[in-house]
Amino acid sequence: MTVALAGAMLIAPAMAWATTDYVGGNLPGHSFRGEHLDHVDFSRANLGNADFRGADLRMADFTKATLVGANFRGAKLQGARFVRANATGAKFGTKGKDKAANLDDAAFVRATISKALFNATNARNVLFRDVTMAGTDFSGANLSGAVMRDVVGTGAIFTNANITRLLLTDTDLTGATWMGTDPGTSIINAGGNTL
């Protein structure tokens, strides 16, 4: 069967494609829930307590952004960059009906993610470099292939996390909780670590 489309008008469905960057924006508490914001630049934006639940934020740039208490549950954050970002208390993990964020291949560099919730997240191959993550909860997270270099994560929680091939270098995880995991056989210890 052949369909002739000569002269036909084809109308694409409406899509919520982001065309705006939010560089330096002051948007505390703003809702970006479910929005399509891949490759958007949020550098230096104040996004404290912003709602990013279910948003598509693949390859987004959060360099020097303030994300204290922001909610990223269910967000697609593959390849996102959090360079010098302050995401203290941010919520990436699951709670109730909200799914966990997907952070595969994301990068946290010189960032603060203390007391953040990463429980049950997909965080494969994530780079954590020169990061402060004291008291951060990675319970049930998939951290396989992730890299933690020059990290201070005292009291971090890794209960039942997948830490297969987690590479640690010059990292302080004093007082971390490892229940249900075996850091002795799963972690690649490149030296200079305190567990």
C-alpha positions as CSV (number, residue, x, y, z in Angstrom):
1,M,0.0,0.0,0.0
2,T,1.3,3.5,-0.9
3,V,0.2,6.7,0.6
4,A,0.6,9.9,-1.5
5,L,1.6,12.9,0.6
6,A,2.2,15.4,-2.2
7,G,0.7,18.7,-1.2
8,A,-0.3,17.4,2.3
9,M,0.3,19.7,5.3
10,L,2.1,17.8,8.1
11,I,1.7,19.3,11.6
12,A,4.1,18.2,14.3
13,P,2.8,17.7,17.8
14,A,3.4,20.5,20.2
15,M,6.6,20.0,22.2
16,A,7.9,21.8,25.2
17,W,11.4,22.4,23.9
18,A,13.5,24.8,26.0
19,T,14.9,27.7,24.1
20,T,15.9,29.8,27.1
21,D,18.9,29.6,29.3
22,Y,18.6,30.7,32.9
23,V,22.1,32.0,33.4
24,G,22.2,34.1,36.6
25,G,18.5,33.7,37.1
26,N,16.9,34.3,40.5
27,L,14.2,31.6,40.6
28,P,14.0,30.1,44.1
29,G,11.1,27.7,44.5
30,H,10.3,27.9,40.8
31,S,8.6,24.8,39.3
32,F,10.2,23.3,36.2
33,R,8.3,20.1,36.9
34,G,8.1,17.8,33.8
35,E,9.7,20.4,31.5
36,H,12.0,19.5,28.6
37,L,15.2,21.4,29.5
38,D,18.0,19.3,28.1
39,H,21.3,21.2,27.3
40,V,19.9,24.3,29.2
41,D,22.4,26.5,31.0
42,F,21.5,27.2,34.6
43,S,25.0,28.6,35.5
44,R,25.0,31.0,38.5
45,A,21.3,30.7,38.9
46,N,19.6,30.8,42.3
47,L,17.4,27.7,42.2
48,G,17.0,26.9,45.9
49,N,14.0,24.7,46.6
50,A,13.2,24.6,42.9
51,D,11.0,21.7,41.7
52,F,12.6,19.8,38.8
53,R,10.6,16.6,39.4
54,G,10.3,14.5,36.2
55,A,12.1,17.2,34.1
56,D,14.4,16.3,31.2
57,L,17.7,17.9,32.2
58,R,20.1,15.8,30.2
59,M,23.4,17.6,29.6
60,A,22.2,20.7,31.6
61,D,24.8,23.0,33.1
62,F,24.4,23.9,36.8
63,T,27.9,25.5,37.1
64,K,28.0,27.7,40.3
65,A,24.2,27.3,40.7
66,T,22.5,27.4,44.1
67,L,20.4,24.3,44.4
68,V,19.9,24.0,48.1
69,G,16.9,21.9,48.8
70,A,16.0,21.5,45.1
71,N,13.9,18.5,44.1
72,F,15.2,16.5,41.2
73,R,13.2,13.3,41.9
74,G,12.4,11.5,38.6
75,A,14.5,13.9,36.6
76,K,16.7,12.8,33.6
77,L,20.1,14.2,34.5
78,Q,22.4,12.1,32.3
79,G,25.5,14.0,31.5
80,A,24.5,17.1,33.6
81,R,27.3,19.2,35.1
82,F,27.3,20.4,38.7
83,V,30.6,22.4,38.8
84,R,31.0,24.5,42.0
85,A,27.3,24.0,42.6
86,N,25.8,24.1,46.1
87,A,23.2,21.3,46.2
88,T,23.1,20.9,50.0
89,G,20.0,18.9,51.0
90,A,18.9,18.4,47.3
91,K,16.6,15.5,46.6
92,F,17.6,13.2,43.8
93,G,16.3,10.0,45.4
94,T,13.0,8.2,45.5
95,K,10.2,9.0,48.0
96,G,6.7,7.7,47.9
97,K,5.4,7.8,44.3
98,D,8.3,10.0,43.1
99,K,11.0,8.0,41.3
100,A,14.7,8.5,41.7
101,A,16.6,10.7,39.2
102,N,18.9,9.2,36.6
103,L,22.3,10.8,37.0
104,D,24.3,8.4,34.7
105,D,27.5,10.1,33.5
106,A,26.8,13.3,35.4
107,A,29.7,15.3,36.9
108,F,29.9,16.9,40.4
109,V,33.2,18.9,40.5
110,R,34.1,21.2,43.5
111,A,30.4,20.9,44.5
112,T,28.7,20.7,47.8
113,I,26.1,17.9,48.1
114,S,26.1,17.4,51.9
115,K,22.9,15.9,53.3
116,A,21.5,15.4,49.8
117,L,19.4,12.3,49.0
118,F,20.7,10.1,46.2
119,N,18.8,7.0,47.5
120,A,17.9,4.5,44.7
121,T,19.4,6.8,42.0
122,N,21.1,5.5,38.8
123,A,24.5,7.2,39.2
124,R,26.6,4.9,37.0
125,N,29.9,6.4,35.9
126,V,29.3,9.7,37.8
127,L,32.3,11.8,38.6
128,F,32.5,13.2,42.1
129,R,35.7,15.3,42.2
130,D,36.7,17.6,45.1
131,V,33.2,17.3,46.5
132,T,31.8,17.7,50.0
133,M,29.1,15.1,50.7
134,A,29.0,14.8,54.5
135,G,25.9,12.8,55.5
136,T,24.7,12.2,52.0
137,D,22.4,9.2,51.5
138,F,23.3,6.8,48.7
139,S,21.2,3.9,50.0
140,G,20.3,1.6,47.2
141,A,21.9,3.8,44.6
142,N,23.7,2.3,41.6
143,L,27.2,3.8,41.8
144,S,28.9,1.2,39.6
145,G,31.8,2.7,37.7
146,A,31.5,6.0,39.6
147,V,34.7,7.9,40.6
148,M,35.2,9.7,43.9
149,R,38.4,11.7,44.0
150,D,39.3,14.2,46.7
151,V,35.9,13.7,48.3
152,V,35.0,14.5,51.9
153,G,32.0,12.2,52.7
154,T,32.1,11.7,56.4
155,G,29.0,9.9,57.6
156,A,27.7,9.2,54.1
157,I,25.3,6.3,53.8
158,F,25.9,3.5,51.2
159,T,23.4,0.9,52.6
160,N,22.6,-1.7,49.9
161,A,24.2,0.5,47.2
162,N,25.8,-1.1,44.1
163,I,29.4,0.0,44.5
164,T,30.9,-2.4,41.9
165,R,34.0,-0.7,40.4
166,L,33.5,2.5,42.5
167,L,36.9,4.1,42.2
168,L,38.2,6.0,45.3
169,T,41.2,8.2,45.4
170,D,42.2,10.5,48.3
171,T,38.7,10.3,49.7
172,D,37.6,10.5,53.3
173,L,34.5,8.4,54.1
174,T,35.1,8.2,57.8
175,G,32.0,7.0,59.6
176,A,30.2,6.0,56.4
177,T,27.6,3.3,56.6
178,W,28.1,0.3,54.4
179,M,25.4,-2.1,55.5
180,G,24.5,-4.6,52.8
181,T,27.6,-3.7,50.7
182,D,31.2,-4.9,50.8
183,P,33.6,-2.1,50.2
184,G,36.6,-4.4,50.6
185,T,35.7,-6.4,47.5
186,S,33.7,-4.0,45.4
187,I,35.6,-0.7,45.6
188,I,38.8,0.0,43.5
189,N,41.0,1.7,46.1
190,A,43.5,3.9,44.3
191,G,45.1,5.0,47.6
192,G,44.9,7.9,50.1
193,N,41.5,6.9,51.3
194,T,40.0,6.8,54.8
195,L,37.0,4.4,55.1
